[in-house]
Amino acid sequence: MIYYFSGTGNSKWVAENIAKNTGEQTLNIADYINKKDISINISAGEVIGIVFPVYAWSVPEFLMDFIKNINIEEGAFSFAVCTCGDEAGLSMKKLSKEIKLNCAYSIVMPNNYIIGYDVDTEEEIAKKIYRGKQKIEIISNKVRERKDEWDVSIGSNAFLKSNLVSFLFNKFAKNTKPFSVDDTCISCGLCEKICPTDNITLIDGKPVWGSKCVMCLACINRCPQKAIQYGSSTRNRGRYYFIEKQGELK
Ligand SMILES: Cc1cc2nc3c(=O)[nH]c(=O)nc-3n(C[C@H](O)[C@H](O)[C@H](O)COP(=O)(O)O)c2cc1C
């Protein structure tokens, strides 16, 4: 079984392709968020995979909560894959403190953190998806062969980023107040429909954010009108969500 979380589709694509190549099934971790009494047991001979996006050089907080419900028995095979725009930091090290991992991988995928940076260029997006596809094949083979491996691109100043910056992100940056919607909103309701934590409600045809936001940025990136903003920084930035066709190199 491969459990995944994805805001803008990168990690979903990775999870689904590894599942296809290895004969596993996928389950969306979003369906477990805010649920109580979850208990997942992975028996000897079974495989468990966890695929997730890196947030602030670390593991998203809700994912850390989710994995506490998983028990992996001796003889089971476990792996994790994180997707990141650039660097994974010590996210896998942190994850492996909570859960036994035979394999850990990072895949560099297009950046969706448009609050901090602009989107990658079309060319960068194409290259990242193309290389991502190759890495999915490699990971799938290792999982099929039950090989232990650790291939994570940590990046620079990882200790500082994955501890101090991650702490500050979780404390201060997961704030929905700066979300706003422009007059160009056509009340299509896509943001409400795709929010993985069911945190958006349309009131008088406009999105209103509740208290369960995990900052996946699906809403702002997917809005067909680019009508959703976060503070003033996103107005002149692009939007990103995964479309496989973008990975076709020209
Ligand atoms: C809140 C947030 C924080 C992020 N932090 C990082 C980071 O520290 N390092 C990085 O390389 N990418 C970072 N990213 C980019 C995502 O990890 C990357 O685009 C990922 O592939 C998105 O996966 P998804 O499409 O499955 O949601 C961040 C994205 C978000 C939304």
The ligand as a Tripos MOL2 file, in Angstrom:
@<TRIPOS>MOLECULE
LIG
   31    33     1     0     0
SMALL
NO_CHARGES

@<TRIPOS>ATOM
      1 C1          4.2470   25.1380    2.3330 C.3       1 LIG1
      2 C2          5.2790   24.6590    1.3620 C.ar      1 LIG1
      3 C3          6.6100   24.5990    1.7380 C.ar      1 LIG1
      4 C4          7.5780   24.1370    0.8180 C.ar      1 LIG1
      5 N1          8.8720   24.0150    1.2430 N.ar      1 LIG1
      6 C5          9.7990   23.5060    0.4020 C.ar      1 LIG1
      7 C6         11.1480   23.3010    0.8390 C.ar      1 LIG1
      8 O1         11.5150   23.5370    1.9740 O.2       1 LIG1
      9 N2         12.0380   22.8230   -0.0640 N.ar      1 LIG1
     10 C7         11.6990   22.5270   -1.3470 C.ar      1 LIG1
     11 O2         12.5720   22.1180   -2.1260 O.2       1 LIG1
     12 N3         10.4140   22.6830   -1.7910 N.ar      1 LIG1
     13 C8          9.4660   23.1510   -0.9450 C.ar      1 LIG1
     14 N4          8.1570   23.3060   -1.3640 N.ar      1 LIG1
     15 C9          7.7950   22.8800   -2.7310 C.3       1 LIG1
     16 C10         7.1220   21.5190   -2.7430 C.3       1 LIG1
     17 O3          7.7220   20.6260   -1.8240 O.3       1 LIG1
     18 C11         7.1360   20.8420   -4.1340 C.3       1 LIG1
     19 O4          6.7140   21.7140   -5.1250 O.3       1 LIG1
     20 C12         6.3080   19.5690   -4.0990 C.3       1 LIG1
     21 O5          6.6710   18.7520   -5.1730 O.3       1 LIG1
     22 C13         4.8050   19.8230   -4.1630 C.3       1 LIG1
     23 O6          4.1500   18.5750   -4.1170 O.3       1 LIG1
     24 P1          2.6150   18.3750   -4.4200 P.3       1 LIG1
     25 O7          2.3800   18.8550   -5.8340 O.co2     1 LIG1
     26 O8          2.4100   16.9000   -4.3040 O.co2     1 LIG1
     27 O9          1.8330   19.1490   -3.4260 O.co2     1 LIG1
     28 C14         7.1830   23.7540   -0.4910 C.ar      1 LIG1
     29 C15         5.8360   23.8490   -0.8530 C.ar      1 LIG1
     30 C16         4.8980   24.2870    0.0520 C.ar      1 LIG1
     31 C17         3.4430   24.3560   -0.3850 C.3       1 LIG1
@<TRIPOS>BOND
     1     1     2 1
     2     2     3 ar
     3     2    30 ar
     4     3     4 ar
     5     4     5 ar
     6     4    28 ar
     7     5     6 ar
     8     6     7 ar
     9     6    13 1
    10     7     8 2
    11     7     9 ar
    12     9    10 ar
    13    10    11 2
    14    10    12 ar
    15    12    13 ar
    16    13    14 ar
    17    14    15 1
    18    14    28 ar
    19    15    16 1
    20    16    17 1
    21    16    18 1
    22    18    19 1
    23    18    20 1
    24    20    21 1
    25    20    22 1
    26    22    23 1
    27    23    24 1
    28    24    25 2
    29    24    26 1
    30    24    27 1
    31    28    29 ar
    32    29    30 ar
    33    30    31 1
@<TRIPOS>SUBSTRUCTURE
     1 LIG1         1 GROUP 0 **** ****
